[in-house]
Amino acid sequence: MGCDTIFSFIAVIIAFSAVVFSVAGFQVQIILSQLAYKAEECNKYILSETQQIQVEDIPKLSAIVSTIITANQILNINYKIICIIFKSKQSCIDQFYLQLHTSIRELVNSNKDLFQKYQNEKTLNKIIKQQLIDSNKFLLKSIKKWQ
């Protein structure tokens, strides 16, 4: 094997690596776009005049926590792609969390009154309560990091 063959082989490996990282980077951009869309979907349930979640509006609460759970599922499905670019999916979770309206961040924070109010609400469906807990677990590291 001559030097030209070795250099050609190295060039092919570098080119192949560049293609793999480009494709993975493009896929991560798609995933981040999906997460941004899910955060925007959550935020549309905030009342524009008060900038709060209407506490009595259970369907909107359900829609918010369902959307957060969907964001978690998007990340879980695409976990291997994310790990090529990032060391963990936590940076994607942080980006999603920071795009949520502050009143939604309060909603999913188990240390806040609004979270406790919903957990103690007798008329609230058990599934929605569990979704709220699952949303809290999904965002817990981000909640602690960005409080």
N, C-alpha and C positions, 0 to 999 in steps of 0.2 A: 504494500500500500504506500503510495506516494503522499507527499504533503498536500498536493492538490485534492486528492481524494478525502483526506482527513478534513481539510478546510471546507470542502463541499458538504461533507456529512454534518459538520458543526453548523454550517449555514442553514441546512435543511432543518435541523433540530431547533435552531433559533426561530426560523420562519414558522415552523409548526407551533411552537410555544406562543408566538405572537398571535397567531390565529386563534388558538384556544383561549387566551386571555381576552382577546377582542370580543369573541362570541360570548364568553362569560360576562364580560363587562356590559355588553348590550343587554343580556338577559337580566342582570342585576338592575339596570336602568328601568327595564319593563316592570320588574317586581316593585321597585321604589315608586314608580308611577301608579301602580295598583294600590299601594299603601297610601299614597297621597290622595287618591280618589276615595278610598275608604274613610280617611280622616275627614275629607270634605263632606262625605255622606253623613258622618256623625254630626259634624258641625251645623248642618242645615236644620237640625232639630232645636237649635238654640233660638229662643225668642229674640227677635231683633230689638224690640223696645226695652227689654230688661237685661239682655245678654245673659240670661239664665235658662236653666231647664225648668219647665213648668212641672213642679213636683207631683201634681196629681195626674199628669198625662202619662199613664202607664204604657200605652202603645208606643209613644216616642222613646221612653226609657228602654223598652224592649228592642226597638229598632237600633238604638245606640249600642247596647251591649251585644246584640247579634252581629252588628257590623264590626265591632272590635274583635269578636271571636272569629269572624271571617278573615280579618287581617292576620290573626294568629295562624289560621289554617293555610293561608297563602304562603306565609313564611315557612311553615312546616313542610308543605309540599315542595318548596323550592330550596330547602335547606342545603343540599349538596352544591347547588349553583352559588349560593351566597358564600359558602365556605371557601370557594376558590378565590374570591376577591377579599372577603373580610375574614378575620379569625373566628368570629362568632356572629350569630344573627342579632346580638344585642344592639349593635349600632343601627340596624334597620328598625328595631323596636323603638329605640330612642328617637329616631327621626319621625316615626309614626306618632309617638307620644307627644312630641313637641309641636306637631301639626294640629293636635286636638285643641279645641277651645278650652280655656282655663276652667270653665264650669264643668266640663266633662272630666277634666283631670281631677277636680274635686269629687265628682261622682264616684270614680273608680278607686279613690284613695280610702282605704279601710280605716284610716286614722281620723277621717273627717266626719262631721255630723250628718251630711247628706247620705253617705254610704250606710251609716248606722241606722238612719231613719228608714231607709228602704229595707234593710235587713230585719228591722223590728215591725214593719208594716204587716198586719195580719191579713189584709185582703190581697196582698201581692202574691202572684202565682209562684210556686216553688221553683219552677224552671227559670223564671226571670231572676229570682234571688240567686240561684246557682250560676246563671250567666254573669251576674254582677260579680260574684266571687271569682269566677274563671277569668273575667276581664281584669280584675285586680291582680290575680296571680301572673297573668301574661305581662302586665305592665309594671309589676312590683319593683324591679330593679331601676326602671326609668323613673318611677315615682320617687324612690329614695334618692336617686342621683340628681333630679331636677327640681326638688322641692324648694 
